[in-house]
Amino acid sequence: MSDGDFWKLERIQSFQEQDSASWNAFARGDMAEAFRLIESRRTSLAEYYAKVAHSGFTTYRARVVEDQITPYLQWELHSLRQRNELGEQIRVVSATEVAPLERQGILPEIVTVGTEAVYEVLYDAQGANTGAVRSEVPGDVTRWRAFIRDLYSLGEDIDDFLDGKVDSMRRNRW
């Protein structure tokens, strides 16, 4: 891990990603098309992650997942699997692991960019992005990077997670 690493904590169980053709197909209930569209972006994502790696950066994501997997997560986790295959390092963290930390509300959506900034990404009740709050306070960045890294270390590799729970759900539902 280097100072240029990008760390992301995702906690919300359902987002609206209206700029994504695959998400739009999912929202229409056309899962075959949604998965086809995920696969169709493979080359462009491979190029993106190659550039990220060439720049000396690594992207890490800790994705918190509830026991009852939402339809959105069934779609998103397959998208994340592809990202993991192409260079992003993604682990799934059980909501049970974070429950003791959420006595006053669920964890925020957080992104760190190197050691320079941390963002709390904001969403409305329907899961649509409404902006972000940026902090460049070194202590904020350091604390959130360490927090997400610790959650990441508790998580399960996304491939192992998908090979178990979600793929069996997909076979039964889609």
C-alpha positions in Angstrom: 0.0 0.0 0.0 1.3 3.4 -0.9 0.3 7.0 -0.1 -1.4 7.2 -3.5 -3.9 4.5 -2.6 -7.6 5.2 -3.1 -9.8 3.7 -0.4 -13.6 3.4 -0.6 -16.2 2.4 2.0 -19.6 1.6 0.7 -22.4 1.0 3.2 -25.8 1.9 1.6 -27.5 -1.2 0.2 -29.2 0.4 -2.8 -28.1 3.2 -5.0 -29.5 4.9 -8.1 -26.9 5.0 -10.9 -28.9 6.6 -13.7 -25.7 7.4 -15.8 -25.1 3.6 -16.1 -26.7 1.8 -19.0 -26.2 -1.5 -17.0 -28.0 0.0 -14.0 -30.8 1.2 -16.2 -31.3 -2.3 -17.6 -31.3 -3.6 -14.0 -33.9 -1.0 -13.0 -36.1 -2.2 -15.9 -35.7 -5.8 -14.7 -33.6 -6.9 -17.7 -30.9 -8.7 -15.8 -29.5 -10.4 -18.9 -29.0 -7.1 -20.6 -27.5 -5.6 -17.4 -24.9 -8.4 -17.2 -24.2 -8.1 -20.9 -23.5 -4.4 -20.5 -21.2 -5.0 -17.5 -19.2 -7.4 -19.7 -19.2 -4.9 -22.6 -17.1 -2.4 -20.6 -14.4 -4.9 -19.8 -11.8 -3.5 -22.2 -12.3 0.2 -21.2 -12.1 -0.8 -17.5 -9.0 -2.9 -18.1 -7.4 0.2 -19.7 -8.4 2.4 -16.8 -7.0 0.0 -14.1 -3.8 -0.4 -16.2 -3.4 3.4 -16.1 -4.1 3.5 -12.4 -1.4 0.8 -11.7 1.1 2.5 -14.1 0.6 5.7 -12.0 1.6 3.8 -8.9 -1.9 3.8 -7.4 -4.1 0.9 -6.1 -7.8 1.2 -5.5 -9.3 -0.6 -2.5 -13.0 -1.0 -1.6 -14.7 -2.4 1.5 -18.3 -3.2 0.5 -20.6 -3.7 3.5 -23.4 -6.2 2.8 -26.4 -7.0 4.9 -27.6 -10.6 5.3 -30.6 -9.9 3.2 -29.0 -9.0 -0.1 -31.0 -6.3 -2.0 -31.6 -6.7 -5.7 -29.4 -3.7 -6.3 -26.5 -5.5 -4.5 -27.1 -8.6 -6.6 -26.4 -6.5 -9.6 -23.6 -4.3 -8.1 -21.6 -7.2 -6.7 -21.3 -8.7 -10.2 -20.1 -5.3 -11.5 -17.6 -5.2 -8.6 -16.4 -8.7 -9.4 -15.4 -7.5 -12.8 -13.6 -4.5 -11.3 -11.8 -6.8 -8.9 -10.7 -9.0 -11.8 -9.3 -6.0 -13.6 -7.3 -4.4 -10.7 -9.4 -2.9 -8.0 -9.0 -4.8 -4.7 -12.5 -5.5 -3.3 -13.6 -7.2 -0.2 -17.1 -7.8 1.2 -17.7 -7.0 4.9 -20.7 -8.4 6.7 -23.0 -5.8 8.3 -22.6 -7.8 11.5 -19.0 -6.7 11.6 -19.9 -3.0 11.5 -23.1 -3.2 13.7 -21.3 -2.3 16.9 -20.1 0.9 15.2 -23.5 1.9 14.1 -25.4 2.5 17.3 -26.0 6.1 16.3 -26.7 5.4 12.6 -25.1 3.6 9.6 -21.6 4.4 8.6 -21.1 7.1 6.0 -20.0 6.5 2.4 -16.3 7.5 2.4 -13.6 7.9 -0.2 -10.0 8.7 0.4 -7.7 10.0 -2.3 -4.1 9.3 -1.3 -3.1 11.2 1.9 -4.5 14.4 0.5 -8.3 14.3 1.0 -11.2 12.4 2.3 -14.8 12.7 1.0 -18.1 11.9 2.6 -20.3 11.1 -0.4 -23.9 12.1 0.2 -27.0 10.4 -1.1 -30.7 11.1 -0.8 -33.2 8.6 0.6 -33.5 6.9 -2.8 -29.8 6.4 -3.1 -29.1 9.2 -5.7 -25.9 11.1 -5.3 -26.4 14.6 -4.0 -22.7 15.7 -3.6 -19.8 15.2 -1.2 -18.1 16.9 1.7 -14.3 17.2 1.3 -11.8 17.4 4.1 -8.1 18.0 3.7 -7.4 17.8 7.4 -4.5 15.3 7.7 -6.0 13.6 10.8 -9.3 13.1 9.1 -7.6 11.5 6.1 -5.4 9.3 8.2 -8.2 8.1 10.5 -10.5 7.2 7.6 -7.8 5.4 5.6 -7.0 3.3 8.7 -10.6 2.7 9.4 -11.4 1.5 5.9 -8.2 -0.5 5.7 -9.2 -2.3 9.0 -12.7 -3.1 7.6 -11.1 -4.3 4.4 -8.9 -6.7 6.3 -12.0 -8.2 8.0 -13.8 -8.7 4.7 -14.1 -11.7 2.4 -12.7 -11.7 -1.1 -15.5 -10.7 -3.4 -14.9 -13.8 -5.6 -15.3 -16.1 -2.7 -18.4 -14.3 -1.5 -20.0 -14.4 -4.9 -19.1 -18.0 -5.5 -21.2 -18.8 -2.5 -24.2 -16.7 -1.5 -25.1 -14.5 -4.5 -24.5 -16.9 -7.3 -26.8 -19.4 -5.7 -29.4 -16.7 -5.3 -29.0 -15.7 -9.0 -29.5 -19.3 -10.2 -32.7 -19.5 -8.2 -34.1 -16.0 -9.1 -32.9 -15.1 -12.6 
